[in-house]
Amino acid sequence: MVAIRLALAGSLTGCGSTSAPPAAAPRAAPTAAELAKLYDTASQRAGKGDLDGALAALDELDAAGWSFCPADRDMPGLTELPRYRELCARMKQRAPVVERATVAMTLPDPELAPEGIAYDDVHRTLFVGSMAERKIVRIAPDGSQRDFATRDAGLDAVLGLRVDAAHGLLWAASDALPNMPGYRETDAGRAGLFAFDLETGALHERFASPRGPSHLLNDVAIGPDGSAYATETESGGVVVARRGQASLAPWLPIGTLRYPNGIACDGESLFVAHLTGVAAIRLADGQRRDLAAPPGATLGSFDGLYIAGATLFGVQNGFGSTRVVRVDLDPGHRTALQVTVLESAHPALASATTAALVTAEHKLLVIAGGDHQPSTILSVPTSSH
């Protein structure tokens, strides 16, 4: 709720009187992007020790009806303050409670630390990438699991995965991260996209990023010509792997977006999730715009992002409490007409990262990795009712 300030000052001159100045126009309600920025502002202020400033930003979110309960890890120094707990409680009360997910399977390896997941509709197989063990696990329709690709192929920590069924490939984004086995300081900045044969696991192609400390290849989408596009989360851009080239090439310049993460392609445009929304960028000419969001909704901070027809799906985990979300678009894919929470209450969702869209079965398979404990794959229906 936004307060309306009235101008009450006036003056009397001579025998006549002047009317009071007109009331100031009410301040416009914050946009979805502005609300997302407020959350980030609160987190940054808390991280710098400006607790009063962080609380002030959270107060603004609360006044605007924000319904994501902040993650304590995002608000260091605030967690024991009564005012912070009160704000969190109010935000949590507004949050939609939707529990439709079921546990599809459990991955028993407690050290897997999964991030990316992808589904092969043709062979009905699932792929899960491991950040900690530098490998990709293949899960057959009968639930049996085996290593599909390992560090022997040059993999570092595995993040985003995407199936290119048309060319029989599985694409993987891989980065040298300090928590992976065998990491050395000289590995910092090493990153690349790997394309593996879907059936055999043989390495088909590898595209390296130029060495540098700012690389973090995060998620992958496939263009209509088989090119693979990946978000560069740390540098704020998008890179492309074109077949026949030896290395990754810049596609969206660095610094264009704040924390680009999930990415999807509808054949004409890339949809790139970032801190405050989803950018739609035309492949033909690079024309970029943010999807317009309906009132009361925010499209910021999707980790995984997927598209089927005129519908986007995503795992929204950047604002504390995690949600699996459906976004119905207009026919031109310029505006989000409706945002529907598909899942928000399953306990495993707290550690969810990305998902795989199983179109034929109308479901998302959402990966939730435990901290030194088995991981869970949730099945979430994609229908809006």
QUILIN-V819283 format. One record per backbone hydrogen bond with DSSP energy under -1.0 kcal/mol. NH is the residue of the N-H (numbers start at 0). CO is the residue of the C=O. Records with the same first field share a line. If there is no record, write none. Layout:
NH->CO ; CO
//
This chain:
34->30
35->31
36->32
37->33
38->34
39->35
40->36
41->37
42->38
43->39
44->40
45->41
46->42
47->43
48->45
49->44
50->48
53->49
54->50
55->51
56->52
57->53
58->54
59->55
60->56
61->57
62->58
63->59
64->61
65->60
73->70
74->71
77->74
80->77
84->80
85->81
86->82
87->83
88->84
89->85
90->86
91->87
92->88
93->89
101->378
103->376
104->376
106->374
111->108
114->128
117->126
119->124
123->119
124->119
125->138
126->117
127->136
128->115
129->134
130->112
135->148
136->127
137->145
138->125
139->143
142->139
145->137
147->135
148->135
152->149
153->150
156->174
157->129
158->172
159->217
161->170
163->168
168->163
169->195
170->161
171->193
172->159
173->191
174->156
175->189
179->176
180->131
182->179
186->183
187->184
189->186
191->173
192->206
193->171
194->204
195->169
196->201
197->167
200->196
203->194
204->194
206->192
208->190
214->211
217->230
220->228
222->226
225->222
227->240
228->220
229->238
230->218
231->236
232->215
235->231
236->231
237->251
238->229
239->248
240->227
244->241
247->207
248->239
250->237
251->237
254->234
255->252
256->235
260->272
261->301
263->270
265->268
269->280
270->263
271->278
272->261
273->276
274->257
278->271
279->288
280->269
281->286
282->267
285->281
288->279
290->277
291->333
296->293
300->273
302->314
305->312
307->310
310->307
311->326
312->305
313->324
314->303
315->322
316->300
317->300
320->68
322->315
323->342
324->313
325->339
326->311
327->337
328->309
329->334
332->329
335->291
336->327
337->327
339->325
341->323
342->323
343->97
344->97
348->345
349->346
350->347
351->348
352->366
355->364
357->362
361->358
362->357
363->379
364->355
365->377
366->353
367->375
368->350
374->106
375->367
376->104
377->365
378->101
379->363
381->361
//
